[in-house]
Amino acid sequence: MVKHIVMWTLKDEQKANAEKIAGELQGKFKSLLGVVEGLTAIEIGQNYNGGNYDIVLYCEFTNRETQDAYQNHPAHVAIKGRVHELTCARECVDYEI
C-alpha cells in the first residue's frame, strides 16, 4: 500500500476562503474514488493548526503503479488545474507500507 500526502499553501487572496476551498476540493477529489483504479481512500481538509500549509490531501493506493497512473489520469489532471489556480506552494510525501 502507498500513502500519498500533499500540503498546499493558498495564495494570499484565497486564504480568507480556506474553509470553502477545502469543501470544494473535497468534493472534487472524492469524485476520483471508483474512477481511478487502485485509489482506495482519499480525503482533504483545512489545516486549523497554523503553519505554512492551509490545505492537506491524503490518499491511499494499492501500489506504486496505481499511484503513478493517478498522476496522469485525466480526472486528476483536471483537478490539478483548479488547485494550481488557488495555491502558491506545495509539499508532498509518499511512503509505502
Legacy VTK file of the C-alpha trace (Angstrom):
# vtk DataFile Version 3.0
C-alpha trace
ASCII
DATASET POLYDATA
POINTS 97 float
0.000 0.000 0.000
1.174 3.519 -0.827
0.224 6.601 1.161
0.371 9.994 -0.571
0.182 13.231 1.435
0.175 16.655 -0.208
0.111 20.026 1.568
-0.653 23.324 -0.175
-0.366 26.974 0.739
-3.215 29.074 -0.570
-2.472 32.288 -2.414
-2.879 35.315 -0.133
-6.090 36.393 -1.862
-7.584 32.919 -1.241
-6.732 32.477 2.458
-9.998 34.012 3.709
-11.859 31.338 1.717
-9.869 28.366 3.032
-12.852 26.525 4.501
-14.918 26.944 1.337
-11.973 25.889 -0.847
-11.347 22.785 1.276
-15.010 21.823 0.810
-14.871 22.397 -2.936
-11.704 20.347 -3.316
-13.023 17.604 -1.036
-15.909 17.063 -3.445
-13.643 17.077 -6.483
-11.071 14.684 -5.033
-13.719 12.331 -3.551
-15.179 12.014 -7.062
-11.991 10.164 -8.063
-12.901 7.137 -5.913
-14.167 4.421 -8.214
-12.808 6.312 -11.241
-9.054 5.999 -10.681
-8.088 2.347 -10.495
-6.128 1.492 -7.347
-7.181 4.594 -5.394
-8.653 3.146 -2.201
-9.006 6.215 0.058
-8.891 9.968 -0.377
-9.668 12.939 1.836
-8.809 16.596 2.007
-9.094 19.133 4.791
-8.192 22.563 6.022
-5.260 22.853 8.423
-6.618 24.515 11.571
-3.321 24.421 13.473
-1.322 27.202 11.797
1.923 26.737 9.941
2.845 27.154 6.318
0.178 24.938 4.731
-3.551 25.586 4.519
-4.951 22.504 2.775
-3.887 18.847 3.101
-4.675 15.878 0.848
-4.343 12.262 1.993
-4.622 9.306 -0.424
-4.066 5.560 -0.336
-3.189 3.460 -3.378
-2.826 -0.268 -3.793
0.753 0.094 -5.103
3.219 2.482 -6.742
1.994 1.675 -10.229
-1.548 2.790 -9.445
-0.212 5.943 -7.807
1.799 6.692 -10.954
-1.289 6.157 -13.120
-3.289 8.530 -10.864
-0.832 11.352 -11.527
-1.700 11.389 -15.236
-5.337 10.300 -15.058
-7.474 12.901 -16.912
-9.876 13.315 -13.970
-6.971 14.064 -11.627
-5.251 16.371 -14.119
-8.453 18.444 -14.332
-8.492 18.901 -10.546
-4.796 19.804 -10.517
-5.608 22.757 -12.755
-8.021 24.130 -10.166
-5.538 23.539 -7.347
-2.858 25.468 -9.254
-5.235 28.437 -9.578
-5.677 28.559 -5.786
-2.245 27.725 -4.391
1.303 29.090 -4.396
3.316 26.348 -2.665
3.206 22.557 -2.357
4.946 19.796 -0.430
4.427 16.081 -0.945
5.345 12.919 0.952
4.864 9.374 -0.353
5.619 6.181 1.509
4.934 2.503 1.141
3.823 0.122 3.855
LINES 1 98
97 0 1 2 3 4 5 6 7 8 9 10 11 12 13 14 15 16 17 18 19 20 21 22 23 24 25 26 27 28 29 30 31 32 33 34 35 36 37 38 39 40 41 42 43 44 45 46 47 48 49 50 51 52 53 54 55 56 57 58 59 60 61 62 63 64 65 66 67 68 69 70 71 72 73 74 75 76 77 78 79 80 81 82 83 84 85 86 87 88 89 90 91 92 93 94 95 96
